[in-house]
Amino acid sequence: MVIVLAQIISLAAAAFNIFSYQMKDNRRLFLAKGISGALFAINYFLLGNYTAAALNAVNLLRGGVLAGGDRWHKVRWLILVQGLYIVCCVVTFGKSQTAVGGAVFAMIVSVLATVSQLAETFILWGRNGKHIRLAQLGFISPFWLFNNVVTGSIGGVITEIFGICSVIVSLIRYGLNGFEKEEK
């Protein structure tokens, strides 16, 4: 029953994540990704991937801060969010489970998930739609696809496959330079 609930929640998270890349406005993109992160936190917790759960819980804060605009777009918030990701990895290190592989494999997945979130957050903070989508396509979604396969998150796998396709569609729709560029 827990596994079924986890998969249902991951499908709702998938909907928010996939749809976010069709938003030309960065604020809405950040809000949708925040909601998706909160739902995936629950999904990963139910599946025993505690690092991914904690990282995605922080994504809710990250989404709110990024959506808040200039008054929130401060270096101190970036440092706080990045610090929280590192704390999540340290606290959950060695406690997560994966559907395949052993304990050492789960620890490697924890570190890679944290590195991915650190990189994604840094790129999101730049608020350049082109960079956000290219990073998502180039390394963030492929890593999370791997994470979801080893965790056993069917909805997560679907999310990343559709996420990659969604980014490609948005690049076709808007071109490489058709996104907001708010880097400061």
BALOBA-1460 file (C-alpha; in Angstrom, 3 decimals):
// residues 184
<rec num="1" residu="m" x="0.000" y="0.000" z="0.000"/>
<rec num="2" residu="v" x="2.860" y="2.407" z="0.852"/>
<rec num="3" residu="i" x="4.497" y="1.763" z="-2.511"/>
<rec num="4" residu="v" x="1.242" y="2.486" z="-4.370"/>
<rec num="5" residu="l" x="0.782" y="5.730" z="-2.420"/>
<rec num="6" residu="a" x="4.390" y="6.713" z="-3.154"/>
<rec num="7" residu="q" x="3.837" y="6.168" z="-6.879"/>
<rec num="8" residu="i" x="0.578" y="8.160" z="-6.912"/>
<rec num="9" residu="i" x="2.298" y="11.065" z="-5.176"/>
<rec num="10" residu="s" x="5.179" y="10.876" z="-7.634"/>
<rec num="11" residu="l" x="2.761" y="11.189" z="-10.547"/>
<rec num="12" residu="a" x="1.310" y="14.398" z="-9.065"/>
<rec num="13" residu="a" x="4.868" y="15.671" z="-8.580"/>
<rec num="14" residu="a" x="5.592" y="14.737" z="-12.175"/>
<rec num="15" residu="a" x="2.725" y="16.861" z="-13.442"/>
<rec num="16" residu="f" x="4.053" y="19.984" z="-11.692"/>
<rec num="17" residu="n" x="7.629" y="19.334" z="-12.760"/>
<rec num="18" residu="i" x="6.869" y="18.609" z="-16.405"/>
<rec num="19" residu="f" x="4.492" y="21.536" z="-16.763"/>
<rec num="20" residu="s" x="6.991" y="23.949" z="-15.194"/>
<rec num="21" residu="y" x="9.221" y="23.960" z="-18.279"/>
<rec num="22" residu="q" x="6.390" y="25.201" z="-20.466"/>
<rec num="23" residu="m" x="6.196" y="28.392" z="-18.438"/>
<rec num="24" residu="k" x="7.996" y="31.290" z="-20.026"/>
<rec num="25" residu="d" x="7.841" y="33.238" z="-16.748"/>
<rec num="26" residu="n" x="10.589" y="32.174" z="-14.312"/>
<rec num="27" residu="r" x="8.513" y="32.959" z="-11.210"/>
<rec num="28" residu="r" x="5.866" y="30.426" z="-12.162"/>
<rec num="29" residu="l" x="8.556" y="27.932" z="-13.148"/>
<rec num="30" residu="f" x="10.115" y="28.248" z="-9.661"/>
<rec num="31" residu="l" x="6.746" y="27.858" z="-7.887"/>
<rec num="32" residu="a" x="5.820" y="24.760" z="-9.878"/>
<rec num="33" residu="k" x="9.233" y="23.231" z="-9.191"/>
<rec num="34" residu="g" x="8.813" y="23.987" z="-5.484"/>
<rec num="35" residu="i" x="5.479" y="22.171" z="-5.317"/>
<rec num="36" residu="s" x="6.951" y="19.294" z="-7.271"/>
<rec num="37" residu="g" x="9.863" y="19.135" z="-4.823"/>
<rec num="38" residu="a" x="7.520" y="18.909" z="-1.840"/>
<rec num="39" residu="l" x="5.581" y="16.056" z="-3.411"/>
<rec num="40" residu="f" x="8.761" y="14.235" z="-4.392"/>
<rec num="41" residu="a" x="10.037" y="14.623" z="-0.827"/>
<rec num="42" residu="i" x="7.064" y="12.562" z="0.331"/>
<rec num="43" residu="n" x="7.575" y="10.061" z="-2.497"/>
<rec num="44" residu="y" x="11.252" y="9.494" z="-1.709"/>
<rec num="45" residu="f" x="10.598" y="9.279" z="2.027"/>
<rec num="46" residu="l" x="8.039" y="6.524" z="1.446"/>
<rec num="47" residu="l" x="10.534" y="4.677" z="-0.777"/>
<rec num="48" residu="g" x="13.360" y="4.970" z="1.778"/>
<rec num="49" residu="n" x="15.607" y="7.398" z="-0.127"/>
<rec num="50" residu="y" x="15.993" y="9.840" z="2.752"/>
<rec num="51" residu="t" x="18.635" y="12.012" z="1.136"/>
<rec num="52" residu="a" x="16.465" y="12.617" z="-1.928"/>
<rec num="53" residu="a" x="13.478" y="13.241" z="0.364"/>
<rec num="54" residu="a" x="15.354" y="15.848" z="2.409"/>
<rec num="55" residu="l" x="16.817" y="17.536" z="-0.683"/>
<rec num="56" residu="n" x="13.374" y="17.820" z="-2.231"/>
<rec num="57" residu="a" x="11.913" y="19.232" z="0.984"/>
<rec num="58" residu="v" x="14.492" y="22.016" z="0.748"/>
<rec num="59" residu="n" x="13.352" y="22.551" z="-2.844"/>
<rec num="60" residu="l" x="10.068" y="23.897" z="-1.480"/>
<rec num="61" residu="l" x="11.980" y="26.670" z="0.298"/>
<rec num="62" residu="r" x="14.161" y="27.200" z="-2.768"/>
<rec num="63" residu="g" x="11.115" y="27.533" z="-5.029"/>
<rec num="64" residu="g" x="9.515" y="30.082" z="-2.713"/>
<rec num="65" residu="v" x="12.681" y="32.143" z="-2.407"/>
<rec num="66" residu="l" x="13.309" y="32.139" z="-6.157"/>
<rec num="67" residu="a" x="9.688" y="32.999" z="-6.926"/>
<rec num="68" residu="g" x="9.825" y="35.884" z="-4.448"/>
<rec num="69" residu="g" x="11.672" y="38.104" z="-6.889"/>
<rec num="70" residu="d" x="14.408" y="40.642" z="-6.230"/>
<rec num="71" residu="r" x="13.632" y="41.200" z="-2.574"/>
<rec num="72" residu="w" x="14.470" y="37.528" z="-1.951"/>
<rec num="73" residu="h" x="17.153" y="37.129" z="-4.619"/>
<rec num="74" residu="k" x="20.041" y="37.671" z="-2.246"/>
<rec num="75" residu="v" x="23.301" y="35.804" z="-1.841"/>
<rec num="76" residu="r" x="22.466" y="34.987" z="1.798"/>
<rec num="77" residu="w" x="19.438" y="32.954" z="0.643"/>
<rec num="78" residu="l" x="21.591" y="31.083" z="-1.865"/>
<rec num="79" residu="i" x="24.107" y="30.287" z="0.884"/>
<rec num="80" residu="l" x="21.321" y="29.169" z="3.240"/>
<rec num="81" residu="v" x="19.712" y="26.874" z="0.671"/>
<rec num="82" residu="q" x="23.072" y="25.419" z="-0.410"/>
<rec num="83" residu="g" x="24.006" y="24.895" z="3.233"/>
<rec num="84" residu="l" x="20.731" y="23.087" z="3.873"/>
<rec num="85" residu="y" x="21.462" y="20.701" z="0.995"/>
<rec num="86" residu="i" x="24.828" y="19.859" z="2.520"/>
<rec num="87" residu="v" x="23.244" y="19.349" z="5.959"/>
<rec num="88" residu="c" x="20.651" y="17.041" z="4.363"/>
<rec num="89" residu="c" x="23.392" y="14.893" z="2.864"/>
<rec num="90" residu="v" x="25.387" y="14.733" z="6.095"/>
<rec num="91" residu="v" x="22.370" y="13.881" z="8.270"/>
<rec num="92" residu="t" x="20.995" y="11.206" z="5.930"/>
<rec num="93" residu="f" x="24.306" y="9.800" z="4.703"/>
<rec num="94" residu="g" x="24.304" y="6.027" z="4.999"/>
<rec num="95" residu="k" x="20.633" y="5.860" z="6.015"/>
<rec num="96" residu="s" x="18.985" y="5.765" z="2.595"/>
<rec num="97" residu="q" x="18.006" y="2.638" z="0.749"/>
<rec num="98" residu="t" x="17.967" y="1.900" z="-2.943"/>
<rec num="99" residu="a" x="15.962" y="-0.707" z="-4.810"/>
<rec num="100" residu="v" x="19.176" y="-1.969" z="-6.418"/>
<rec num="101" residu="g" x="22.738" y="-2.060" z="-5.132"/>
<rec num="102" residu="g" x="23.952" y="-2.122" z="-1.572"/>
<rec num="103" residu="a" x="24.721" y="0.379" z="1.175"/>
<rec num="104" residu="v" x="27.826" y="1.797" z="-0.517"/>
<rec num="105" residu="f" x="25.830" y="2.325" z="-3.692"/>
<rec num="106" residu="a" x="23.140" y="4.173" z="-1.694"/>
<rec num="107" residu="m" x="25.841" y="6.442" z="-0.198"/>
<rec num="108" residu="i" x="27.198" y="7.266" z="-3.652"/>
<rec num="109" residu="v" x="23.670" y="8.076" z="-4.846"/>
<rec num="110" residu="s" x="23.244" y="10.389" z="-1.817"/>
<rec num="111" residu="v" x="26.386" y="12.348" z="-2.647"/>
<rec num="112" residu="l" x="25.519" y="12.579" z="-6.346"/>
<rec num="113" residu="a" x="21.992" y="13.784" z="-5.530"/>
<rec num="114" residu="t" x="23.428" y="16.501" z="-3.308"/>
<rec num="115" residu="v" x="25.948" y="17.631" z="-5.919"/>
<rec num="116" residu="s" x="23.137" y="17.752" z="-8.488"/>
<rec num="117" residu="q" x="20.959" y="19.926" z="-6.234"/>
<rec num="118" residu="l" x="23.860" y="22.262" z="-5.451"/>
<rec num="119" residu="a" x="24.551" y="22.738" z="-9.164"/>
<rec num="120" residu="e" x="20.885" y="23.123" z="-10.090"/>
<rec num="121" residu="t" x="20.309" y="25.726" z="-7.391"/>
<rec num="122" residu="f" x="23.324" y="27.750" z="-8.468"/>
<rec num="123" residu="i" x="22.030" y="27.727" z="-12.053"/>
<rec num="124" residu="l" x="18.465" y="28.588" z="-11.001"/>
<rec num="125" residu="w" x="19.809" y="31.521" z="-8.986"/>
<rec num="126" residu="g" x="21.185" y="33.001" z="-12.208"/>
<rec num="127" residu="r" x="17.584" y="33.195" z="-13.463"/>
<rec num="128" residu="n" x="18.628" y="32.651" z="-17.053"/>
<rec num="129" residu="g" x="15.954" y="30.511" z="-18.707"/>
<rec num="130" residu="k" x="18.361" y="29.228" z="-21.333"/>
<rec num="131" residu="h" x="20.942" y="28.103" z="-18.763"/>
<rec num="132" residu="i" x="18.260" y="26.539" z="-16.571"/>
<rec num="133" residu="r" x="16.886" y="24.425" z="-19.386"/>
<rec num="134" residu="l" x="20.268" y="23.441" z="-20.838"/>
<rec num="135" residu="a" x="21.533" y="22.342" z="-17.408"/>
<rec num="136" residu="q" x="18.342" y="20.381" z="-16.824"/>
<rec num="137" residu="l" x="18.759" y="18.647" z="-20.163"/>
<rec num="138" residu="g" x="22.510" y="18.152" z="-19.937"/>
<rec num="139" residu="f" x="23.068" y="16.721" z="-16.463"/>
<rec num="140" residu="i" x="20.362" y="17.355" z="-13.849"/>
<rec num="141" residu="s" x="17.558" y="15.277" z="-15.398"/>
<rec num="142" residu="p" x="19.896" y="12.468" z="-16.490"/>
<rec num="143" residu="f" x="21.215" y="12.174" z="-12.926"/>
<rec num="144" residu="w" x="17.745" y="12.187" z="-11.362"/>
<rec num="145" residu="l" x="16.645" y="9.609" z="-13.935"/>
<rec num="146" residu="f" x="19.439" y="7.370" z="-12.635"/>
<rec num="147" residu="n" x="18.468" y="8.148" z="-9.020"/>
<rec num="148" residu="n" x="14.826" y="7.263" z="-9.720"/>
<rec num="149" residu="v" x="15.726" y="3.980" z="-11.387"/>
<rec num="150" residu="v" x="17.855" y="2.829" z="-8.445"/>
<rec num="151" residu="t" x="15.275" y="4.115" z="-5.919"/>
<rec num="152" residu="g" x="12.382" y="2.407" z="-7.668"/>
<rec num="153" residu="s" x="10.352" y="5.573" z="-8.230"/>
<rec num="154" residu="i" x="8.308" y="4.819" z="-11.323"/>
<rec num="155" residu="g" x="6.737" y="8.265" z="-11.311"/>
<rec num="156" residu="g" x="10.198" y="9.773" z="-10.890"/>
<rec num="157" residu="v" x="11.473" y="7.919" z="-13.953"/>
<rec num="158" residu="i" x="8.467" y="9.098" z="-15.950"/>
<rec num="159" residu="t" x="9.032" y="12.632" z="-14.650"/>
<rec num="160" residu="e" x="12.599" y="12.813" z="-15.878"/>
<rec num="161" residu="i" x="11.832" y="11.272" z="-19.276"/>
<rec num="162" residu="f" x="8.971" y="13.700" z="-19.818"/>
<rec num="163" residu="g" x="11.023" y="16.498" z="-18.245"/>
<rec num="164" residu="i" x="13.764" y="15.988" z="-20.801"/>
<rec num="165" residu="c" x="11.149" y="15.972" z="-23.576"/>
<rec num="166" residu="s" x="9.476" y="19.076" z="-22.104"/>
<rec num="167" residu="v" x="12.755" y="20.984" z="-22.070"/>
<rec num="168" residu="i" x="13.349" y="19.998" z="-25.693"/>
<rec num="169" residu="v" x="9.840" y="21.203" z="-26.632"/>
<rec num="170" residu="s" x="10.395" y="24.518" z="-24.824"/>
<rec num="171" residu="l" x="13.693" y="24.991" z="-26.655"/>
<rec num="172" residu="i" x="11.921" y="24.326" z="-29.961"/>
<rec num="173" residu="r" x="9.065" y="26.697" z="-29.044"/>
<rec num="174" residu="y" x="11.178" y="29.580" z="-27.765"/>
<rec num="175" residu="g" x="14.603" y="28.932" z="-29.282"/>
<rec num="176" residu="l" x="17.800" y="29.216" z="-27.272"/>
<rec num="177" residu="n" x="17.359" y="32.913" z="-26.608"/>
<rec num="178" residu="g" x="13.598" y="33.172" z="-26.033"/>
<rec num="179" residu="f" x="13.686" y="32.927" z="-22.236"/>
<rec num="180" residu="e" x="13.986" y="35.471" z="-19.450"/>
<rec num="181" residu="k" x="17.549" y="36.469" z="-18.644"/>
<rec num="182" residu="e" x="17.634" y="37.951" z="-15.183"/>
<rec num="183" residu="e" x="21.278" y="37.316" z="-14.320"/>
<rec num="184" residu="k" x="22.732" y="40.165" z="-12.277"/>
